[in-house]
Amino acid sequence: MAIVQAENENSGSFIQRASGWPVRVKDYYEDLQLEMRRVSWPSWKQVRATTTVVIVAVFAFAAYFALVDEIVGTAINKLFNSLTR
């Protein structure tokens, strides 16, 4: 259906295509409303729980990468210092 619609949009003149945009915008908005009604939204308890997991994970990864960065940085500095003597 999208291919047929794309071919139909490309076949008209610019004025015909430009005059059809309000209808396309209206159709898009109606489809958007329909899809938003179908969404199963999480409960407030689920949102808080997953947000907490994400925040804890971010801090855990930040600590891990800070530690790895410090170790690798120290190793590279020691290597460079030993090669420049």
N, C-alpha and C positions, 0 to 999 in steps of 0.2 A: 504494500500500500504506500509506503514511503517513497518508493521509486516512481510509482505512477504520479504521486503528488509532486515530486521534484521535477518530473518531466513536464507536468502541466504548468508549474510555476515558471519554468525556463522557456516555455513555448510562446508566452504572450509578450506584448510590448511592455516597455517600462511603465507606462501610465496604467496599463491594465494590472500589472503586478503591484504597483504602488497603491492603486485604489482598493486592492483586496486585503491590505494589511489590517484594517480594523476587524475584519471578519476572522482572520487568522489569529489575531491577538485575543479576541473574544473566545474562540474555540480553545485556544491554549489555556486561558484562564478557567474555563469550564472544566477542561480535562484535569487541570491542576487541583481544583476544588474536589473533584471526584476522587482523585488519587489520595488526597489528604484525608478524606473520610475513611478510606480503606486502611490507613496506617494504624497499626496497633501500638499505641503510645505506652512507654514504660511507666510504672508507678513512681511516685516521688521517692519511695524507699529504695527502689532499684536505681534510680538516678543518683541518689546520694552514695549508695554502695559502690557503683561503678566509678563515680568521680573520685572517691577515696582511693580505690585501687589504682587509678591512673596517676593520681598525685604521688602516692607512695612509690609506684614503679618509676616515675620520673626522677624522684630523689634518689632511689636506689641505683638507677643507671647513671645518674650524674656522679654519685660517689664512686661507683665502679670505674667510670671513665677518668675521673680525676686521679684515682689511685694508679691506674694503668699509665696515664700520661706522665705522672710523676716518676714512675719506675722507668719507663722508656726514655724519658728526658734525661734522667740521671745516668742511665747506661750510655746514651749517646754522648753526653758531656764527658764522661770518663773515657770513652773511646777516642774522642777528638783530642782530649788533653794528653792521652798516652801517645797519640800519633804525632802531635806537634812538638814533643820534647826532643 
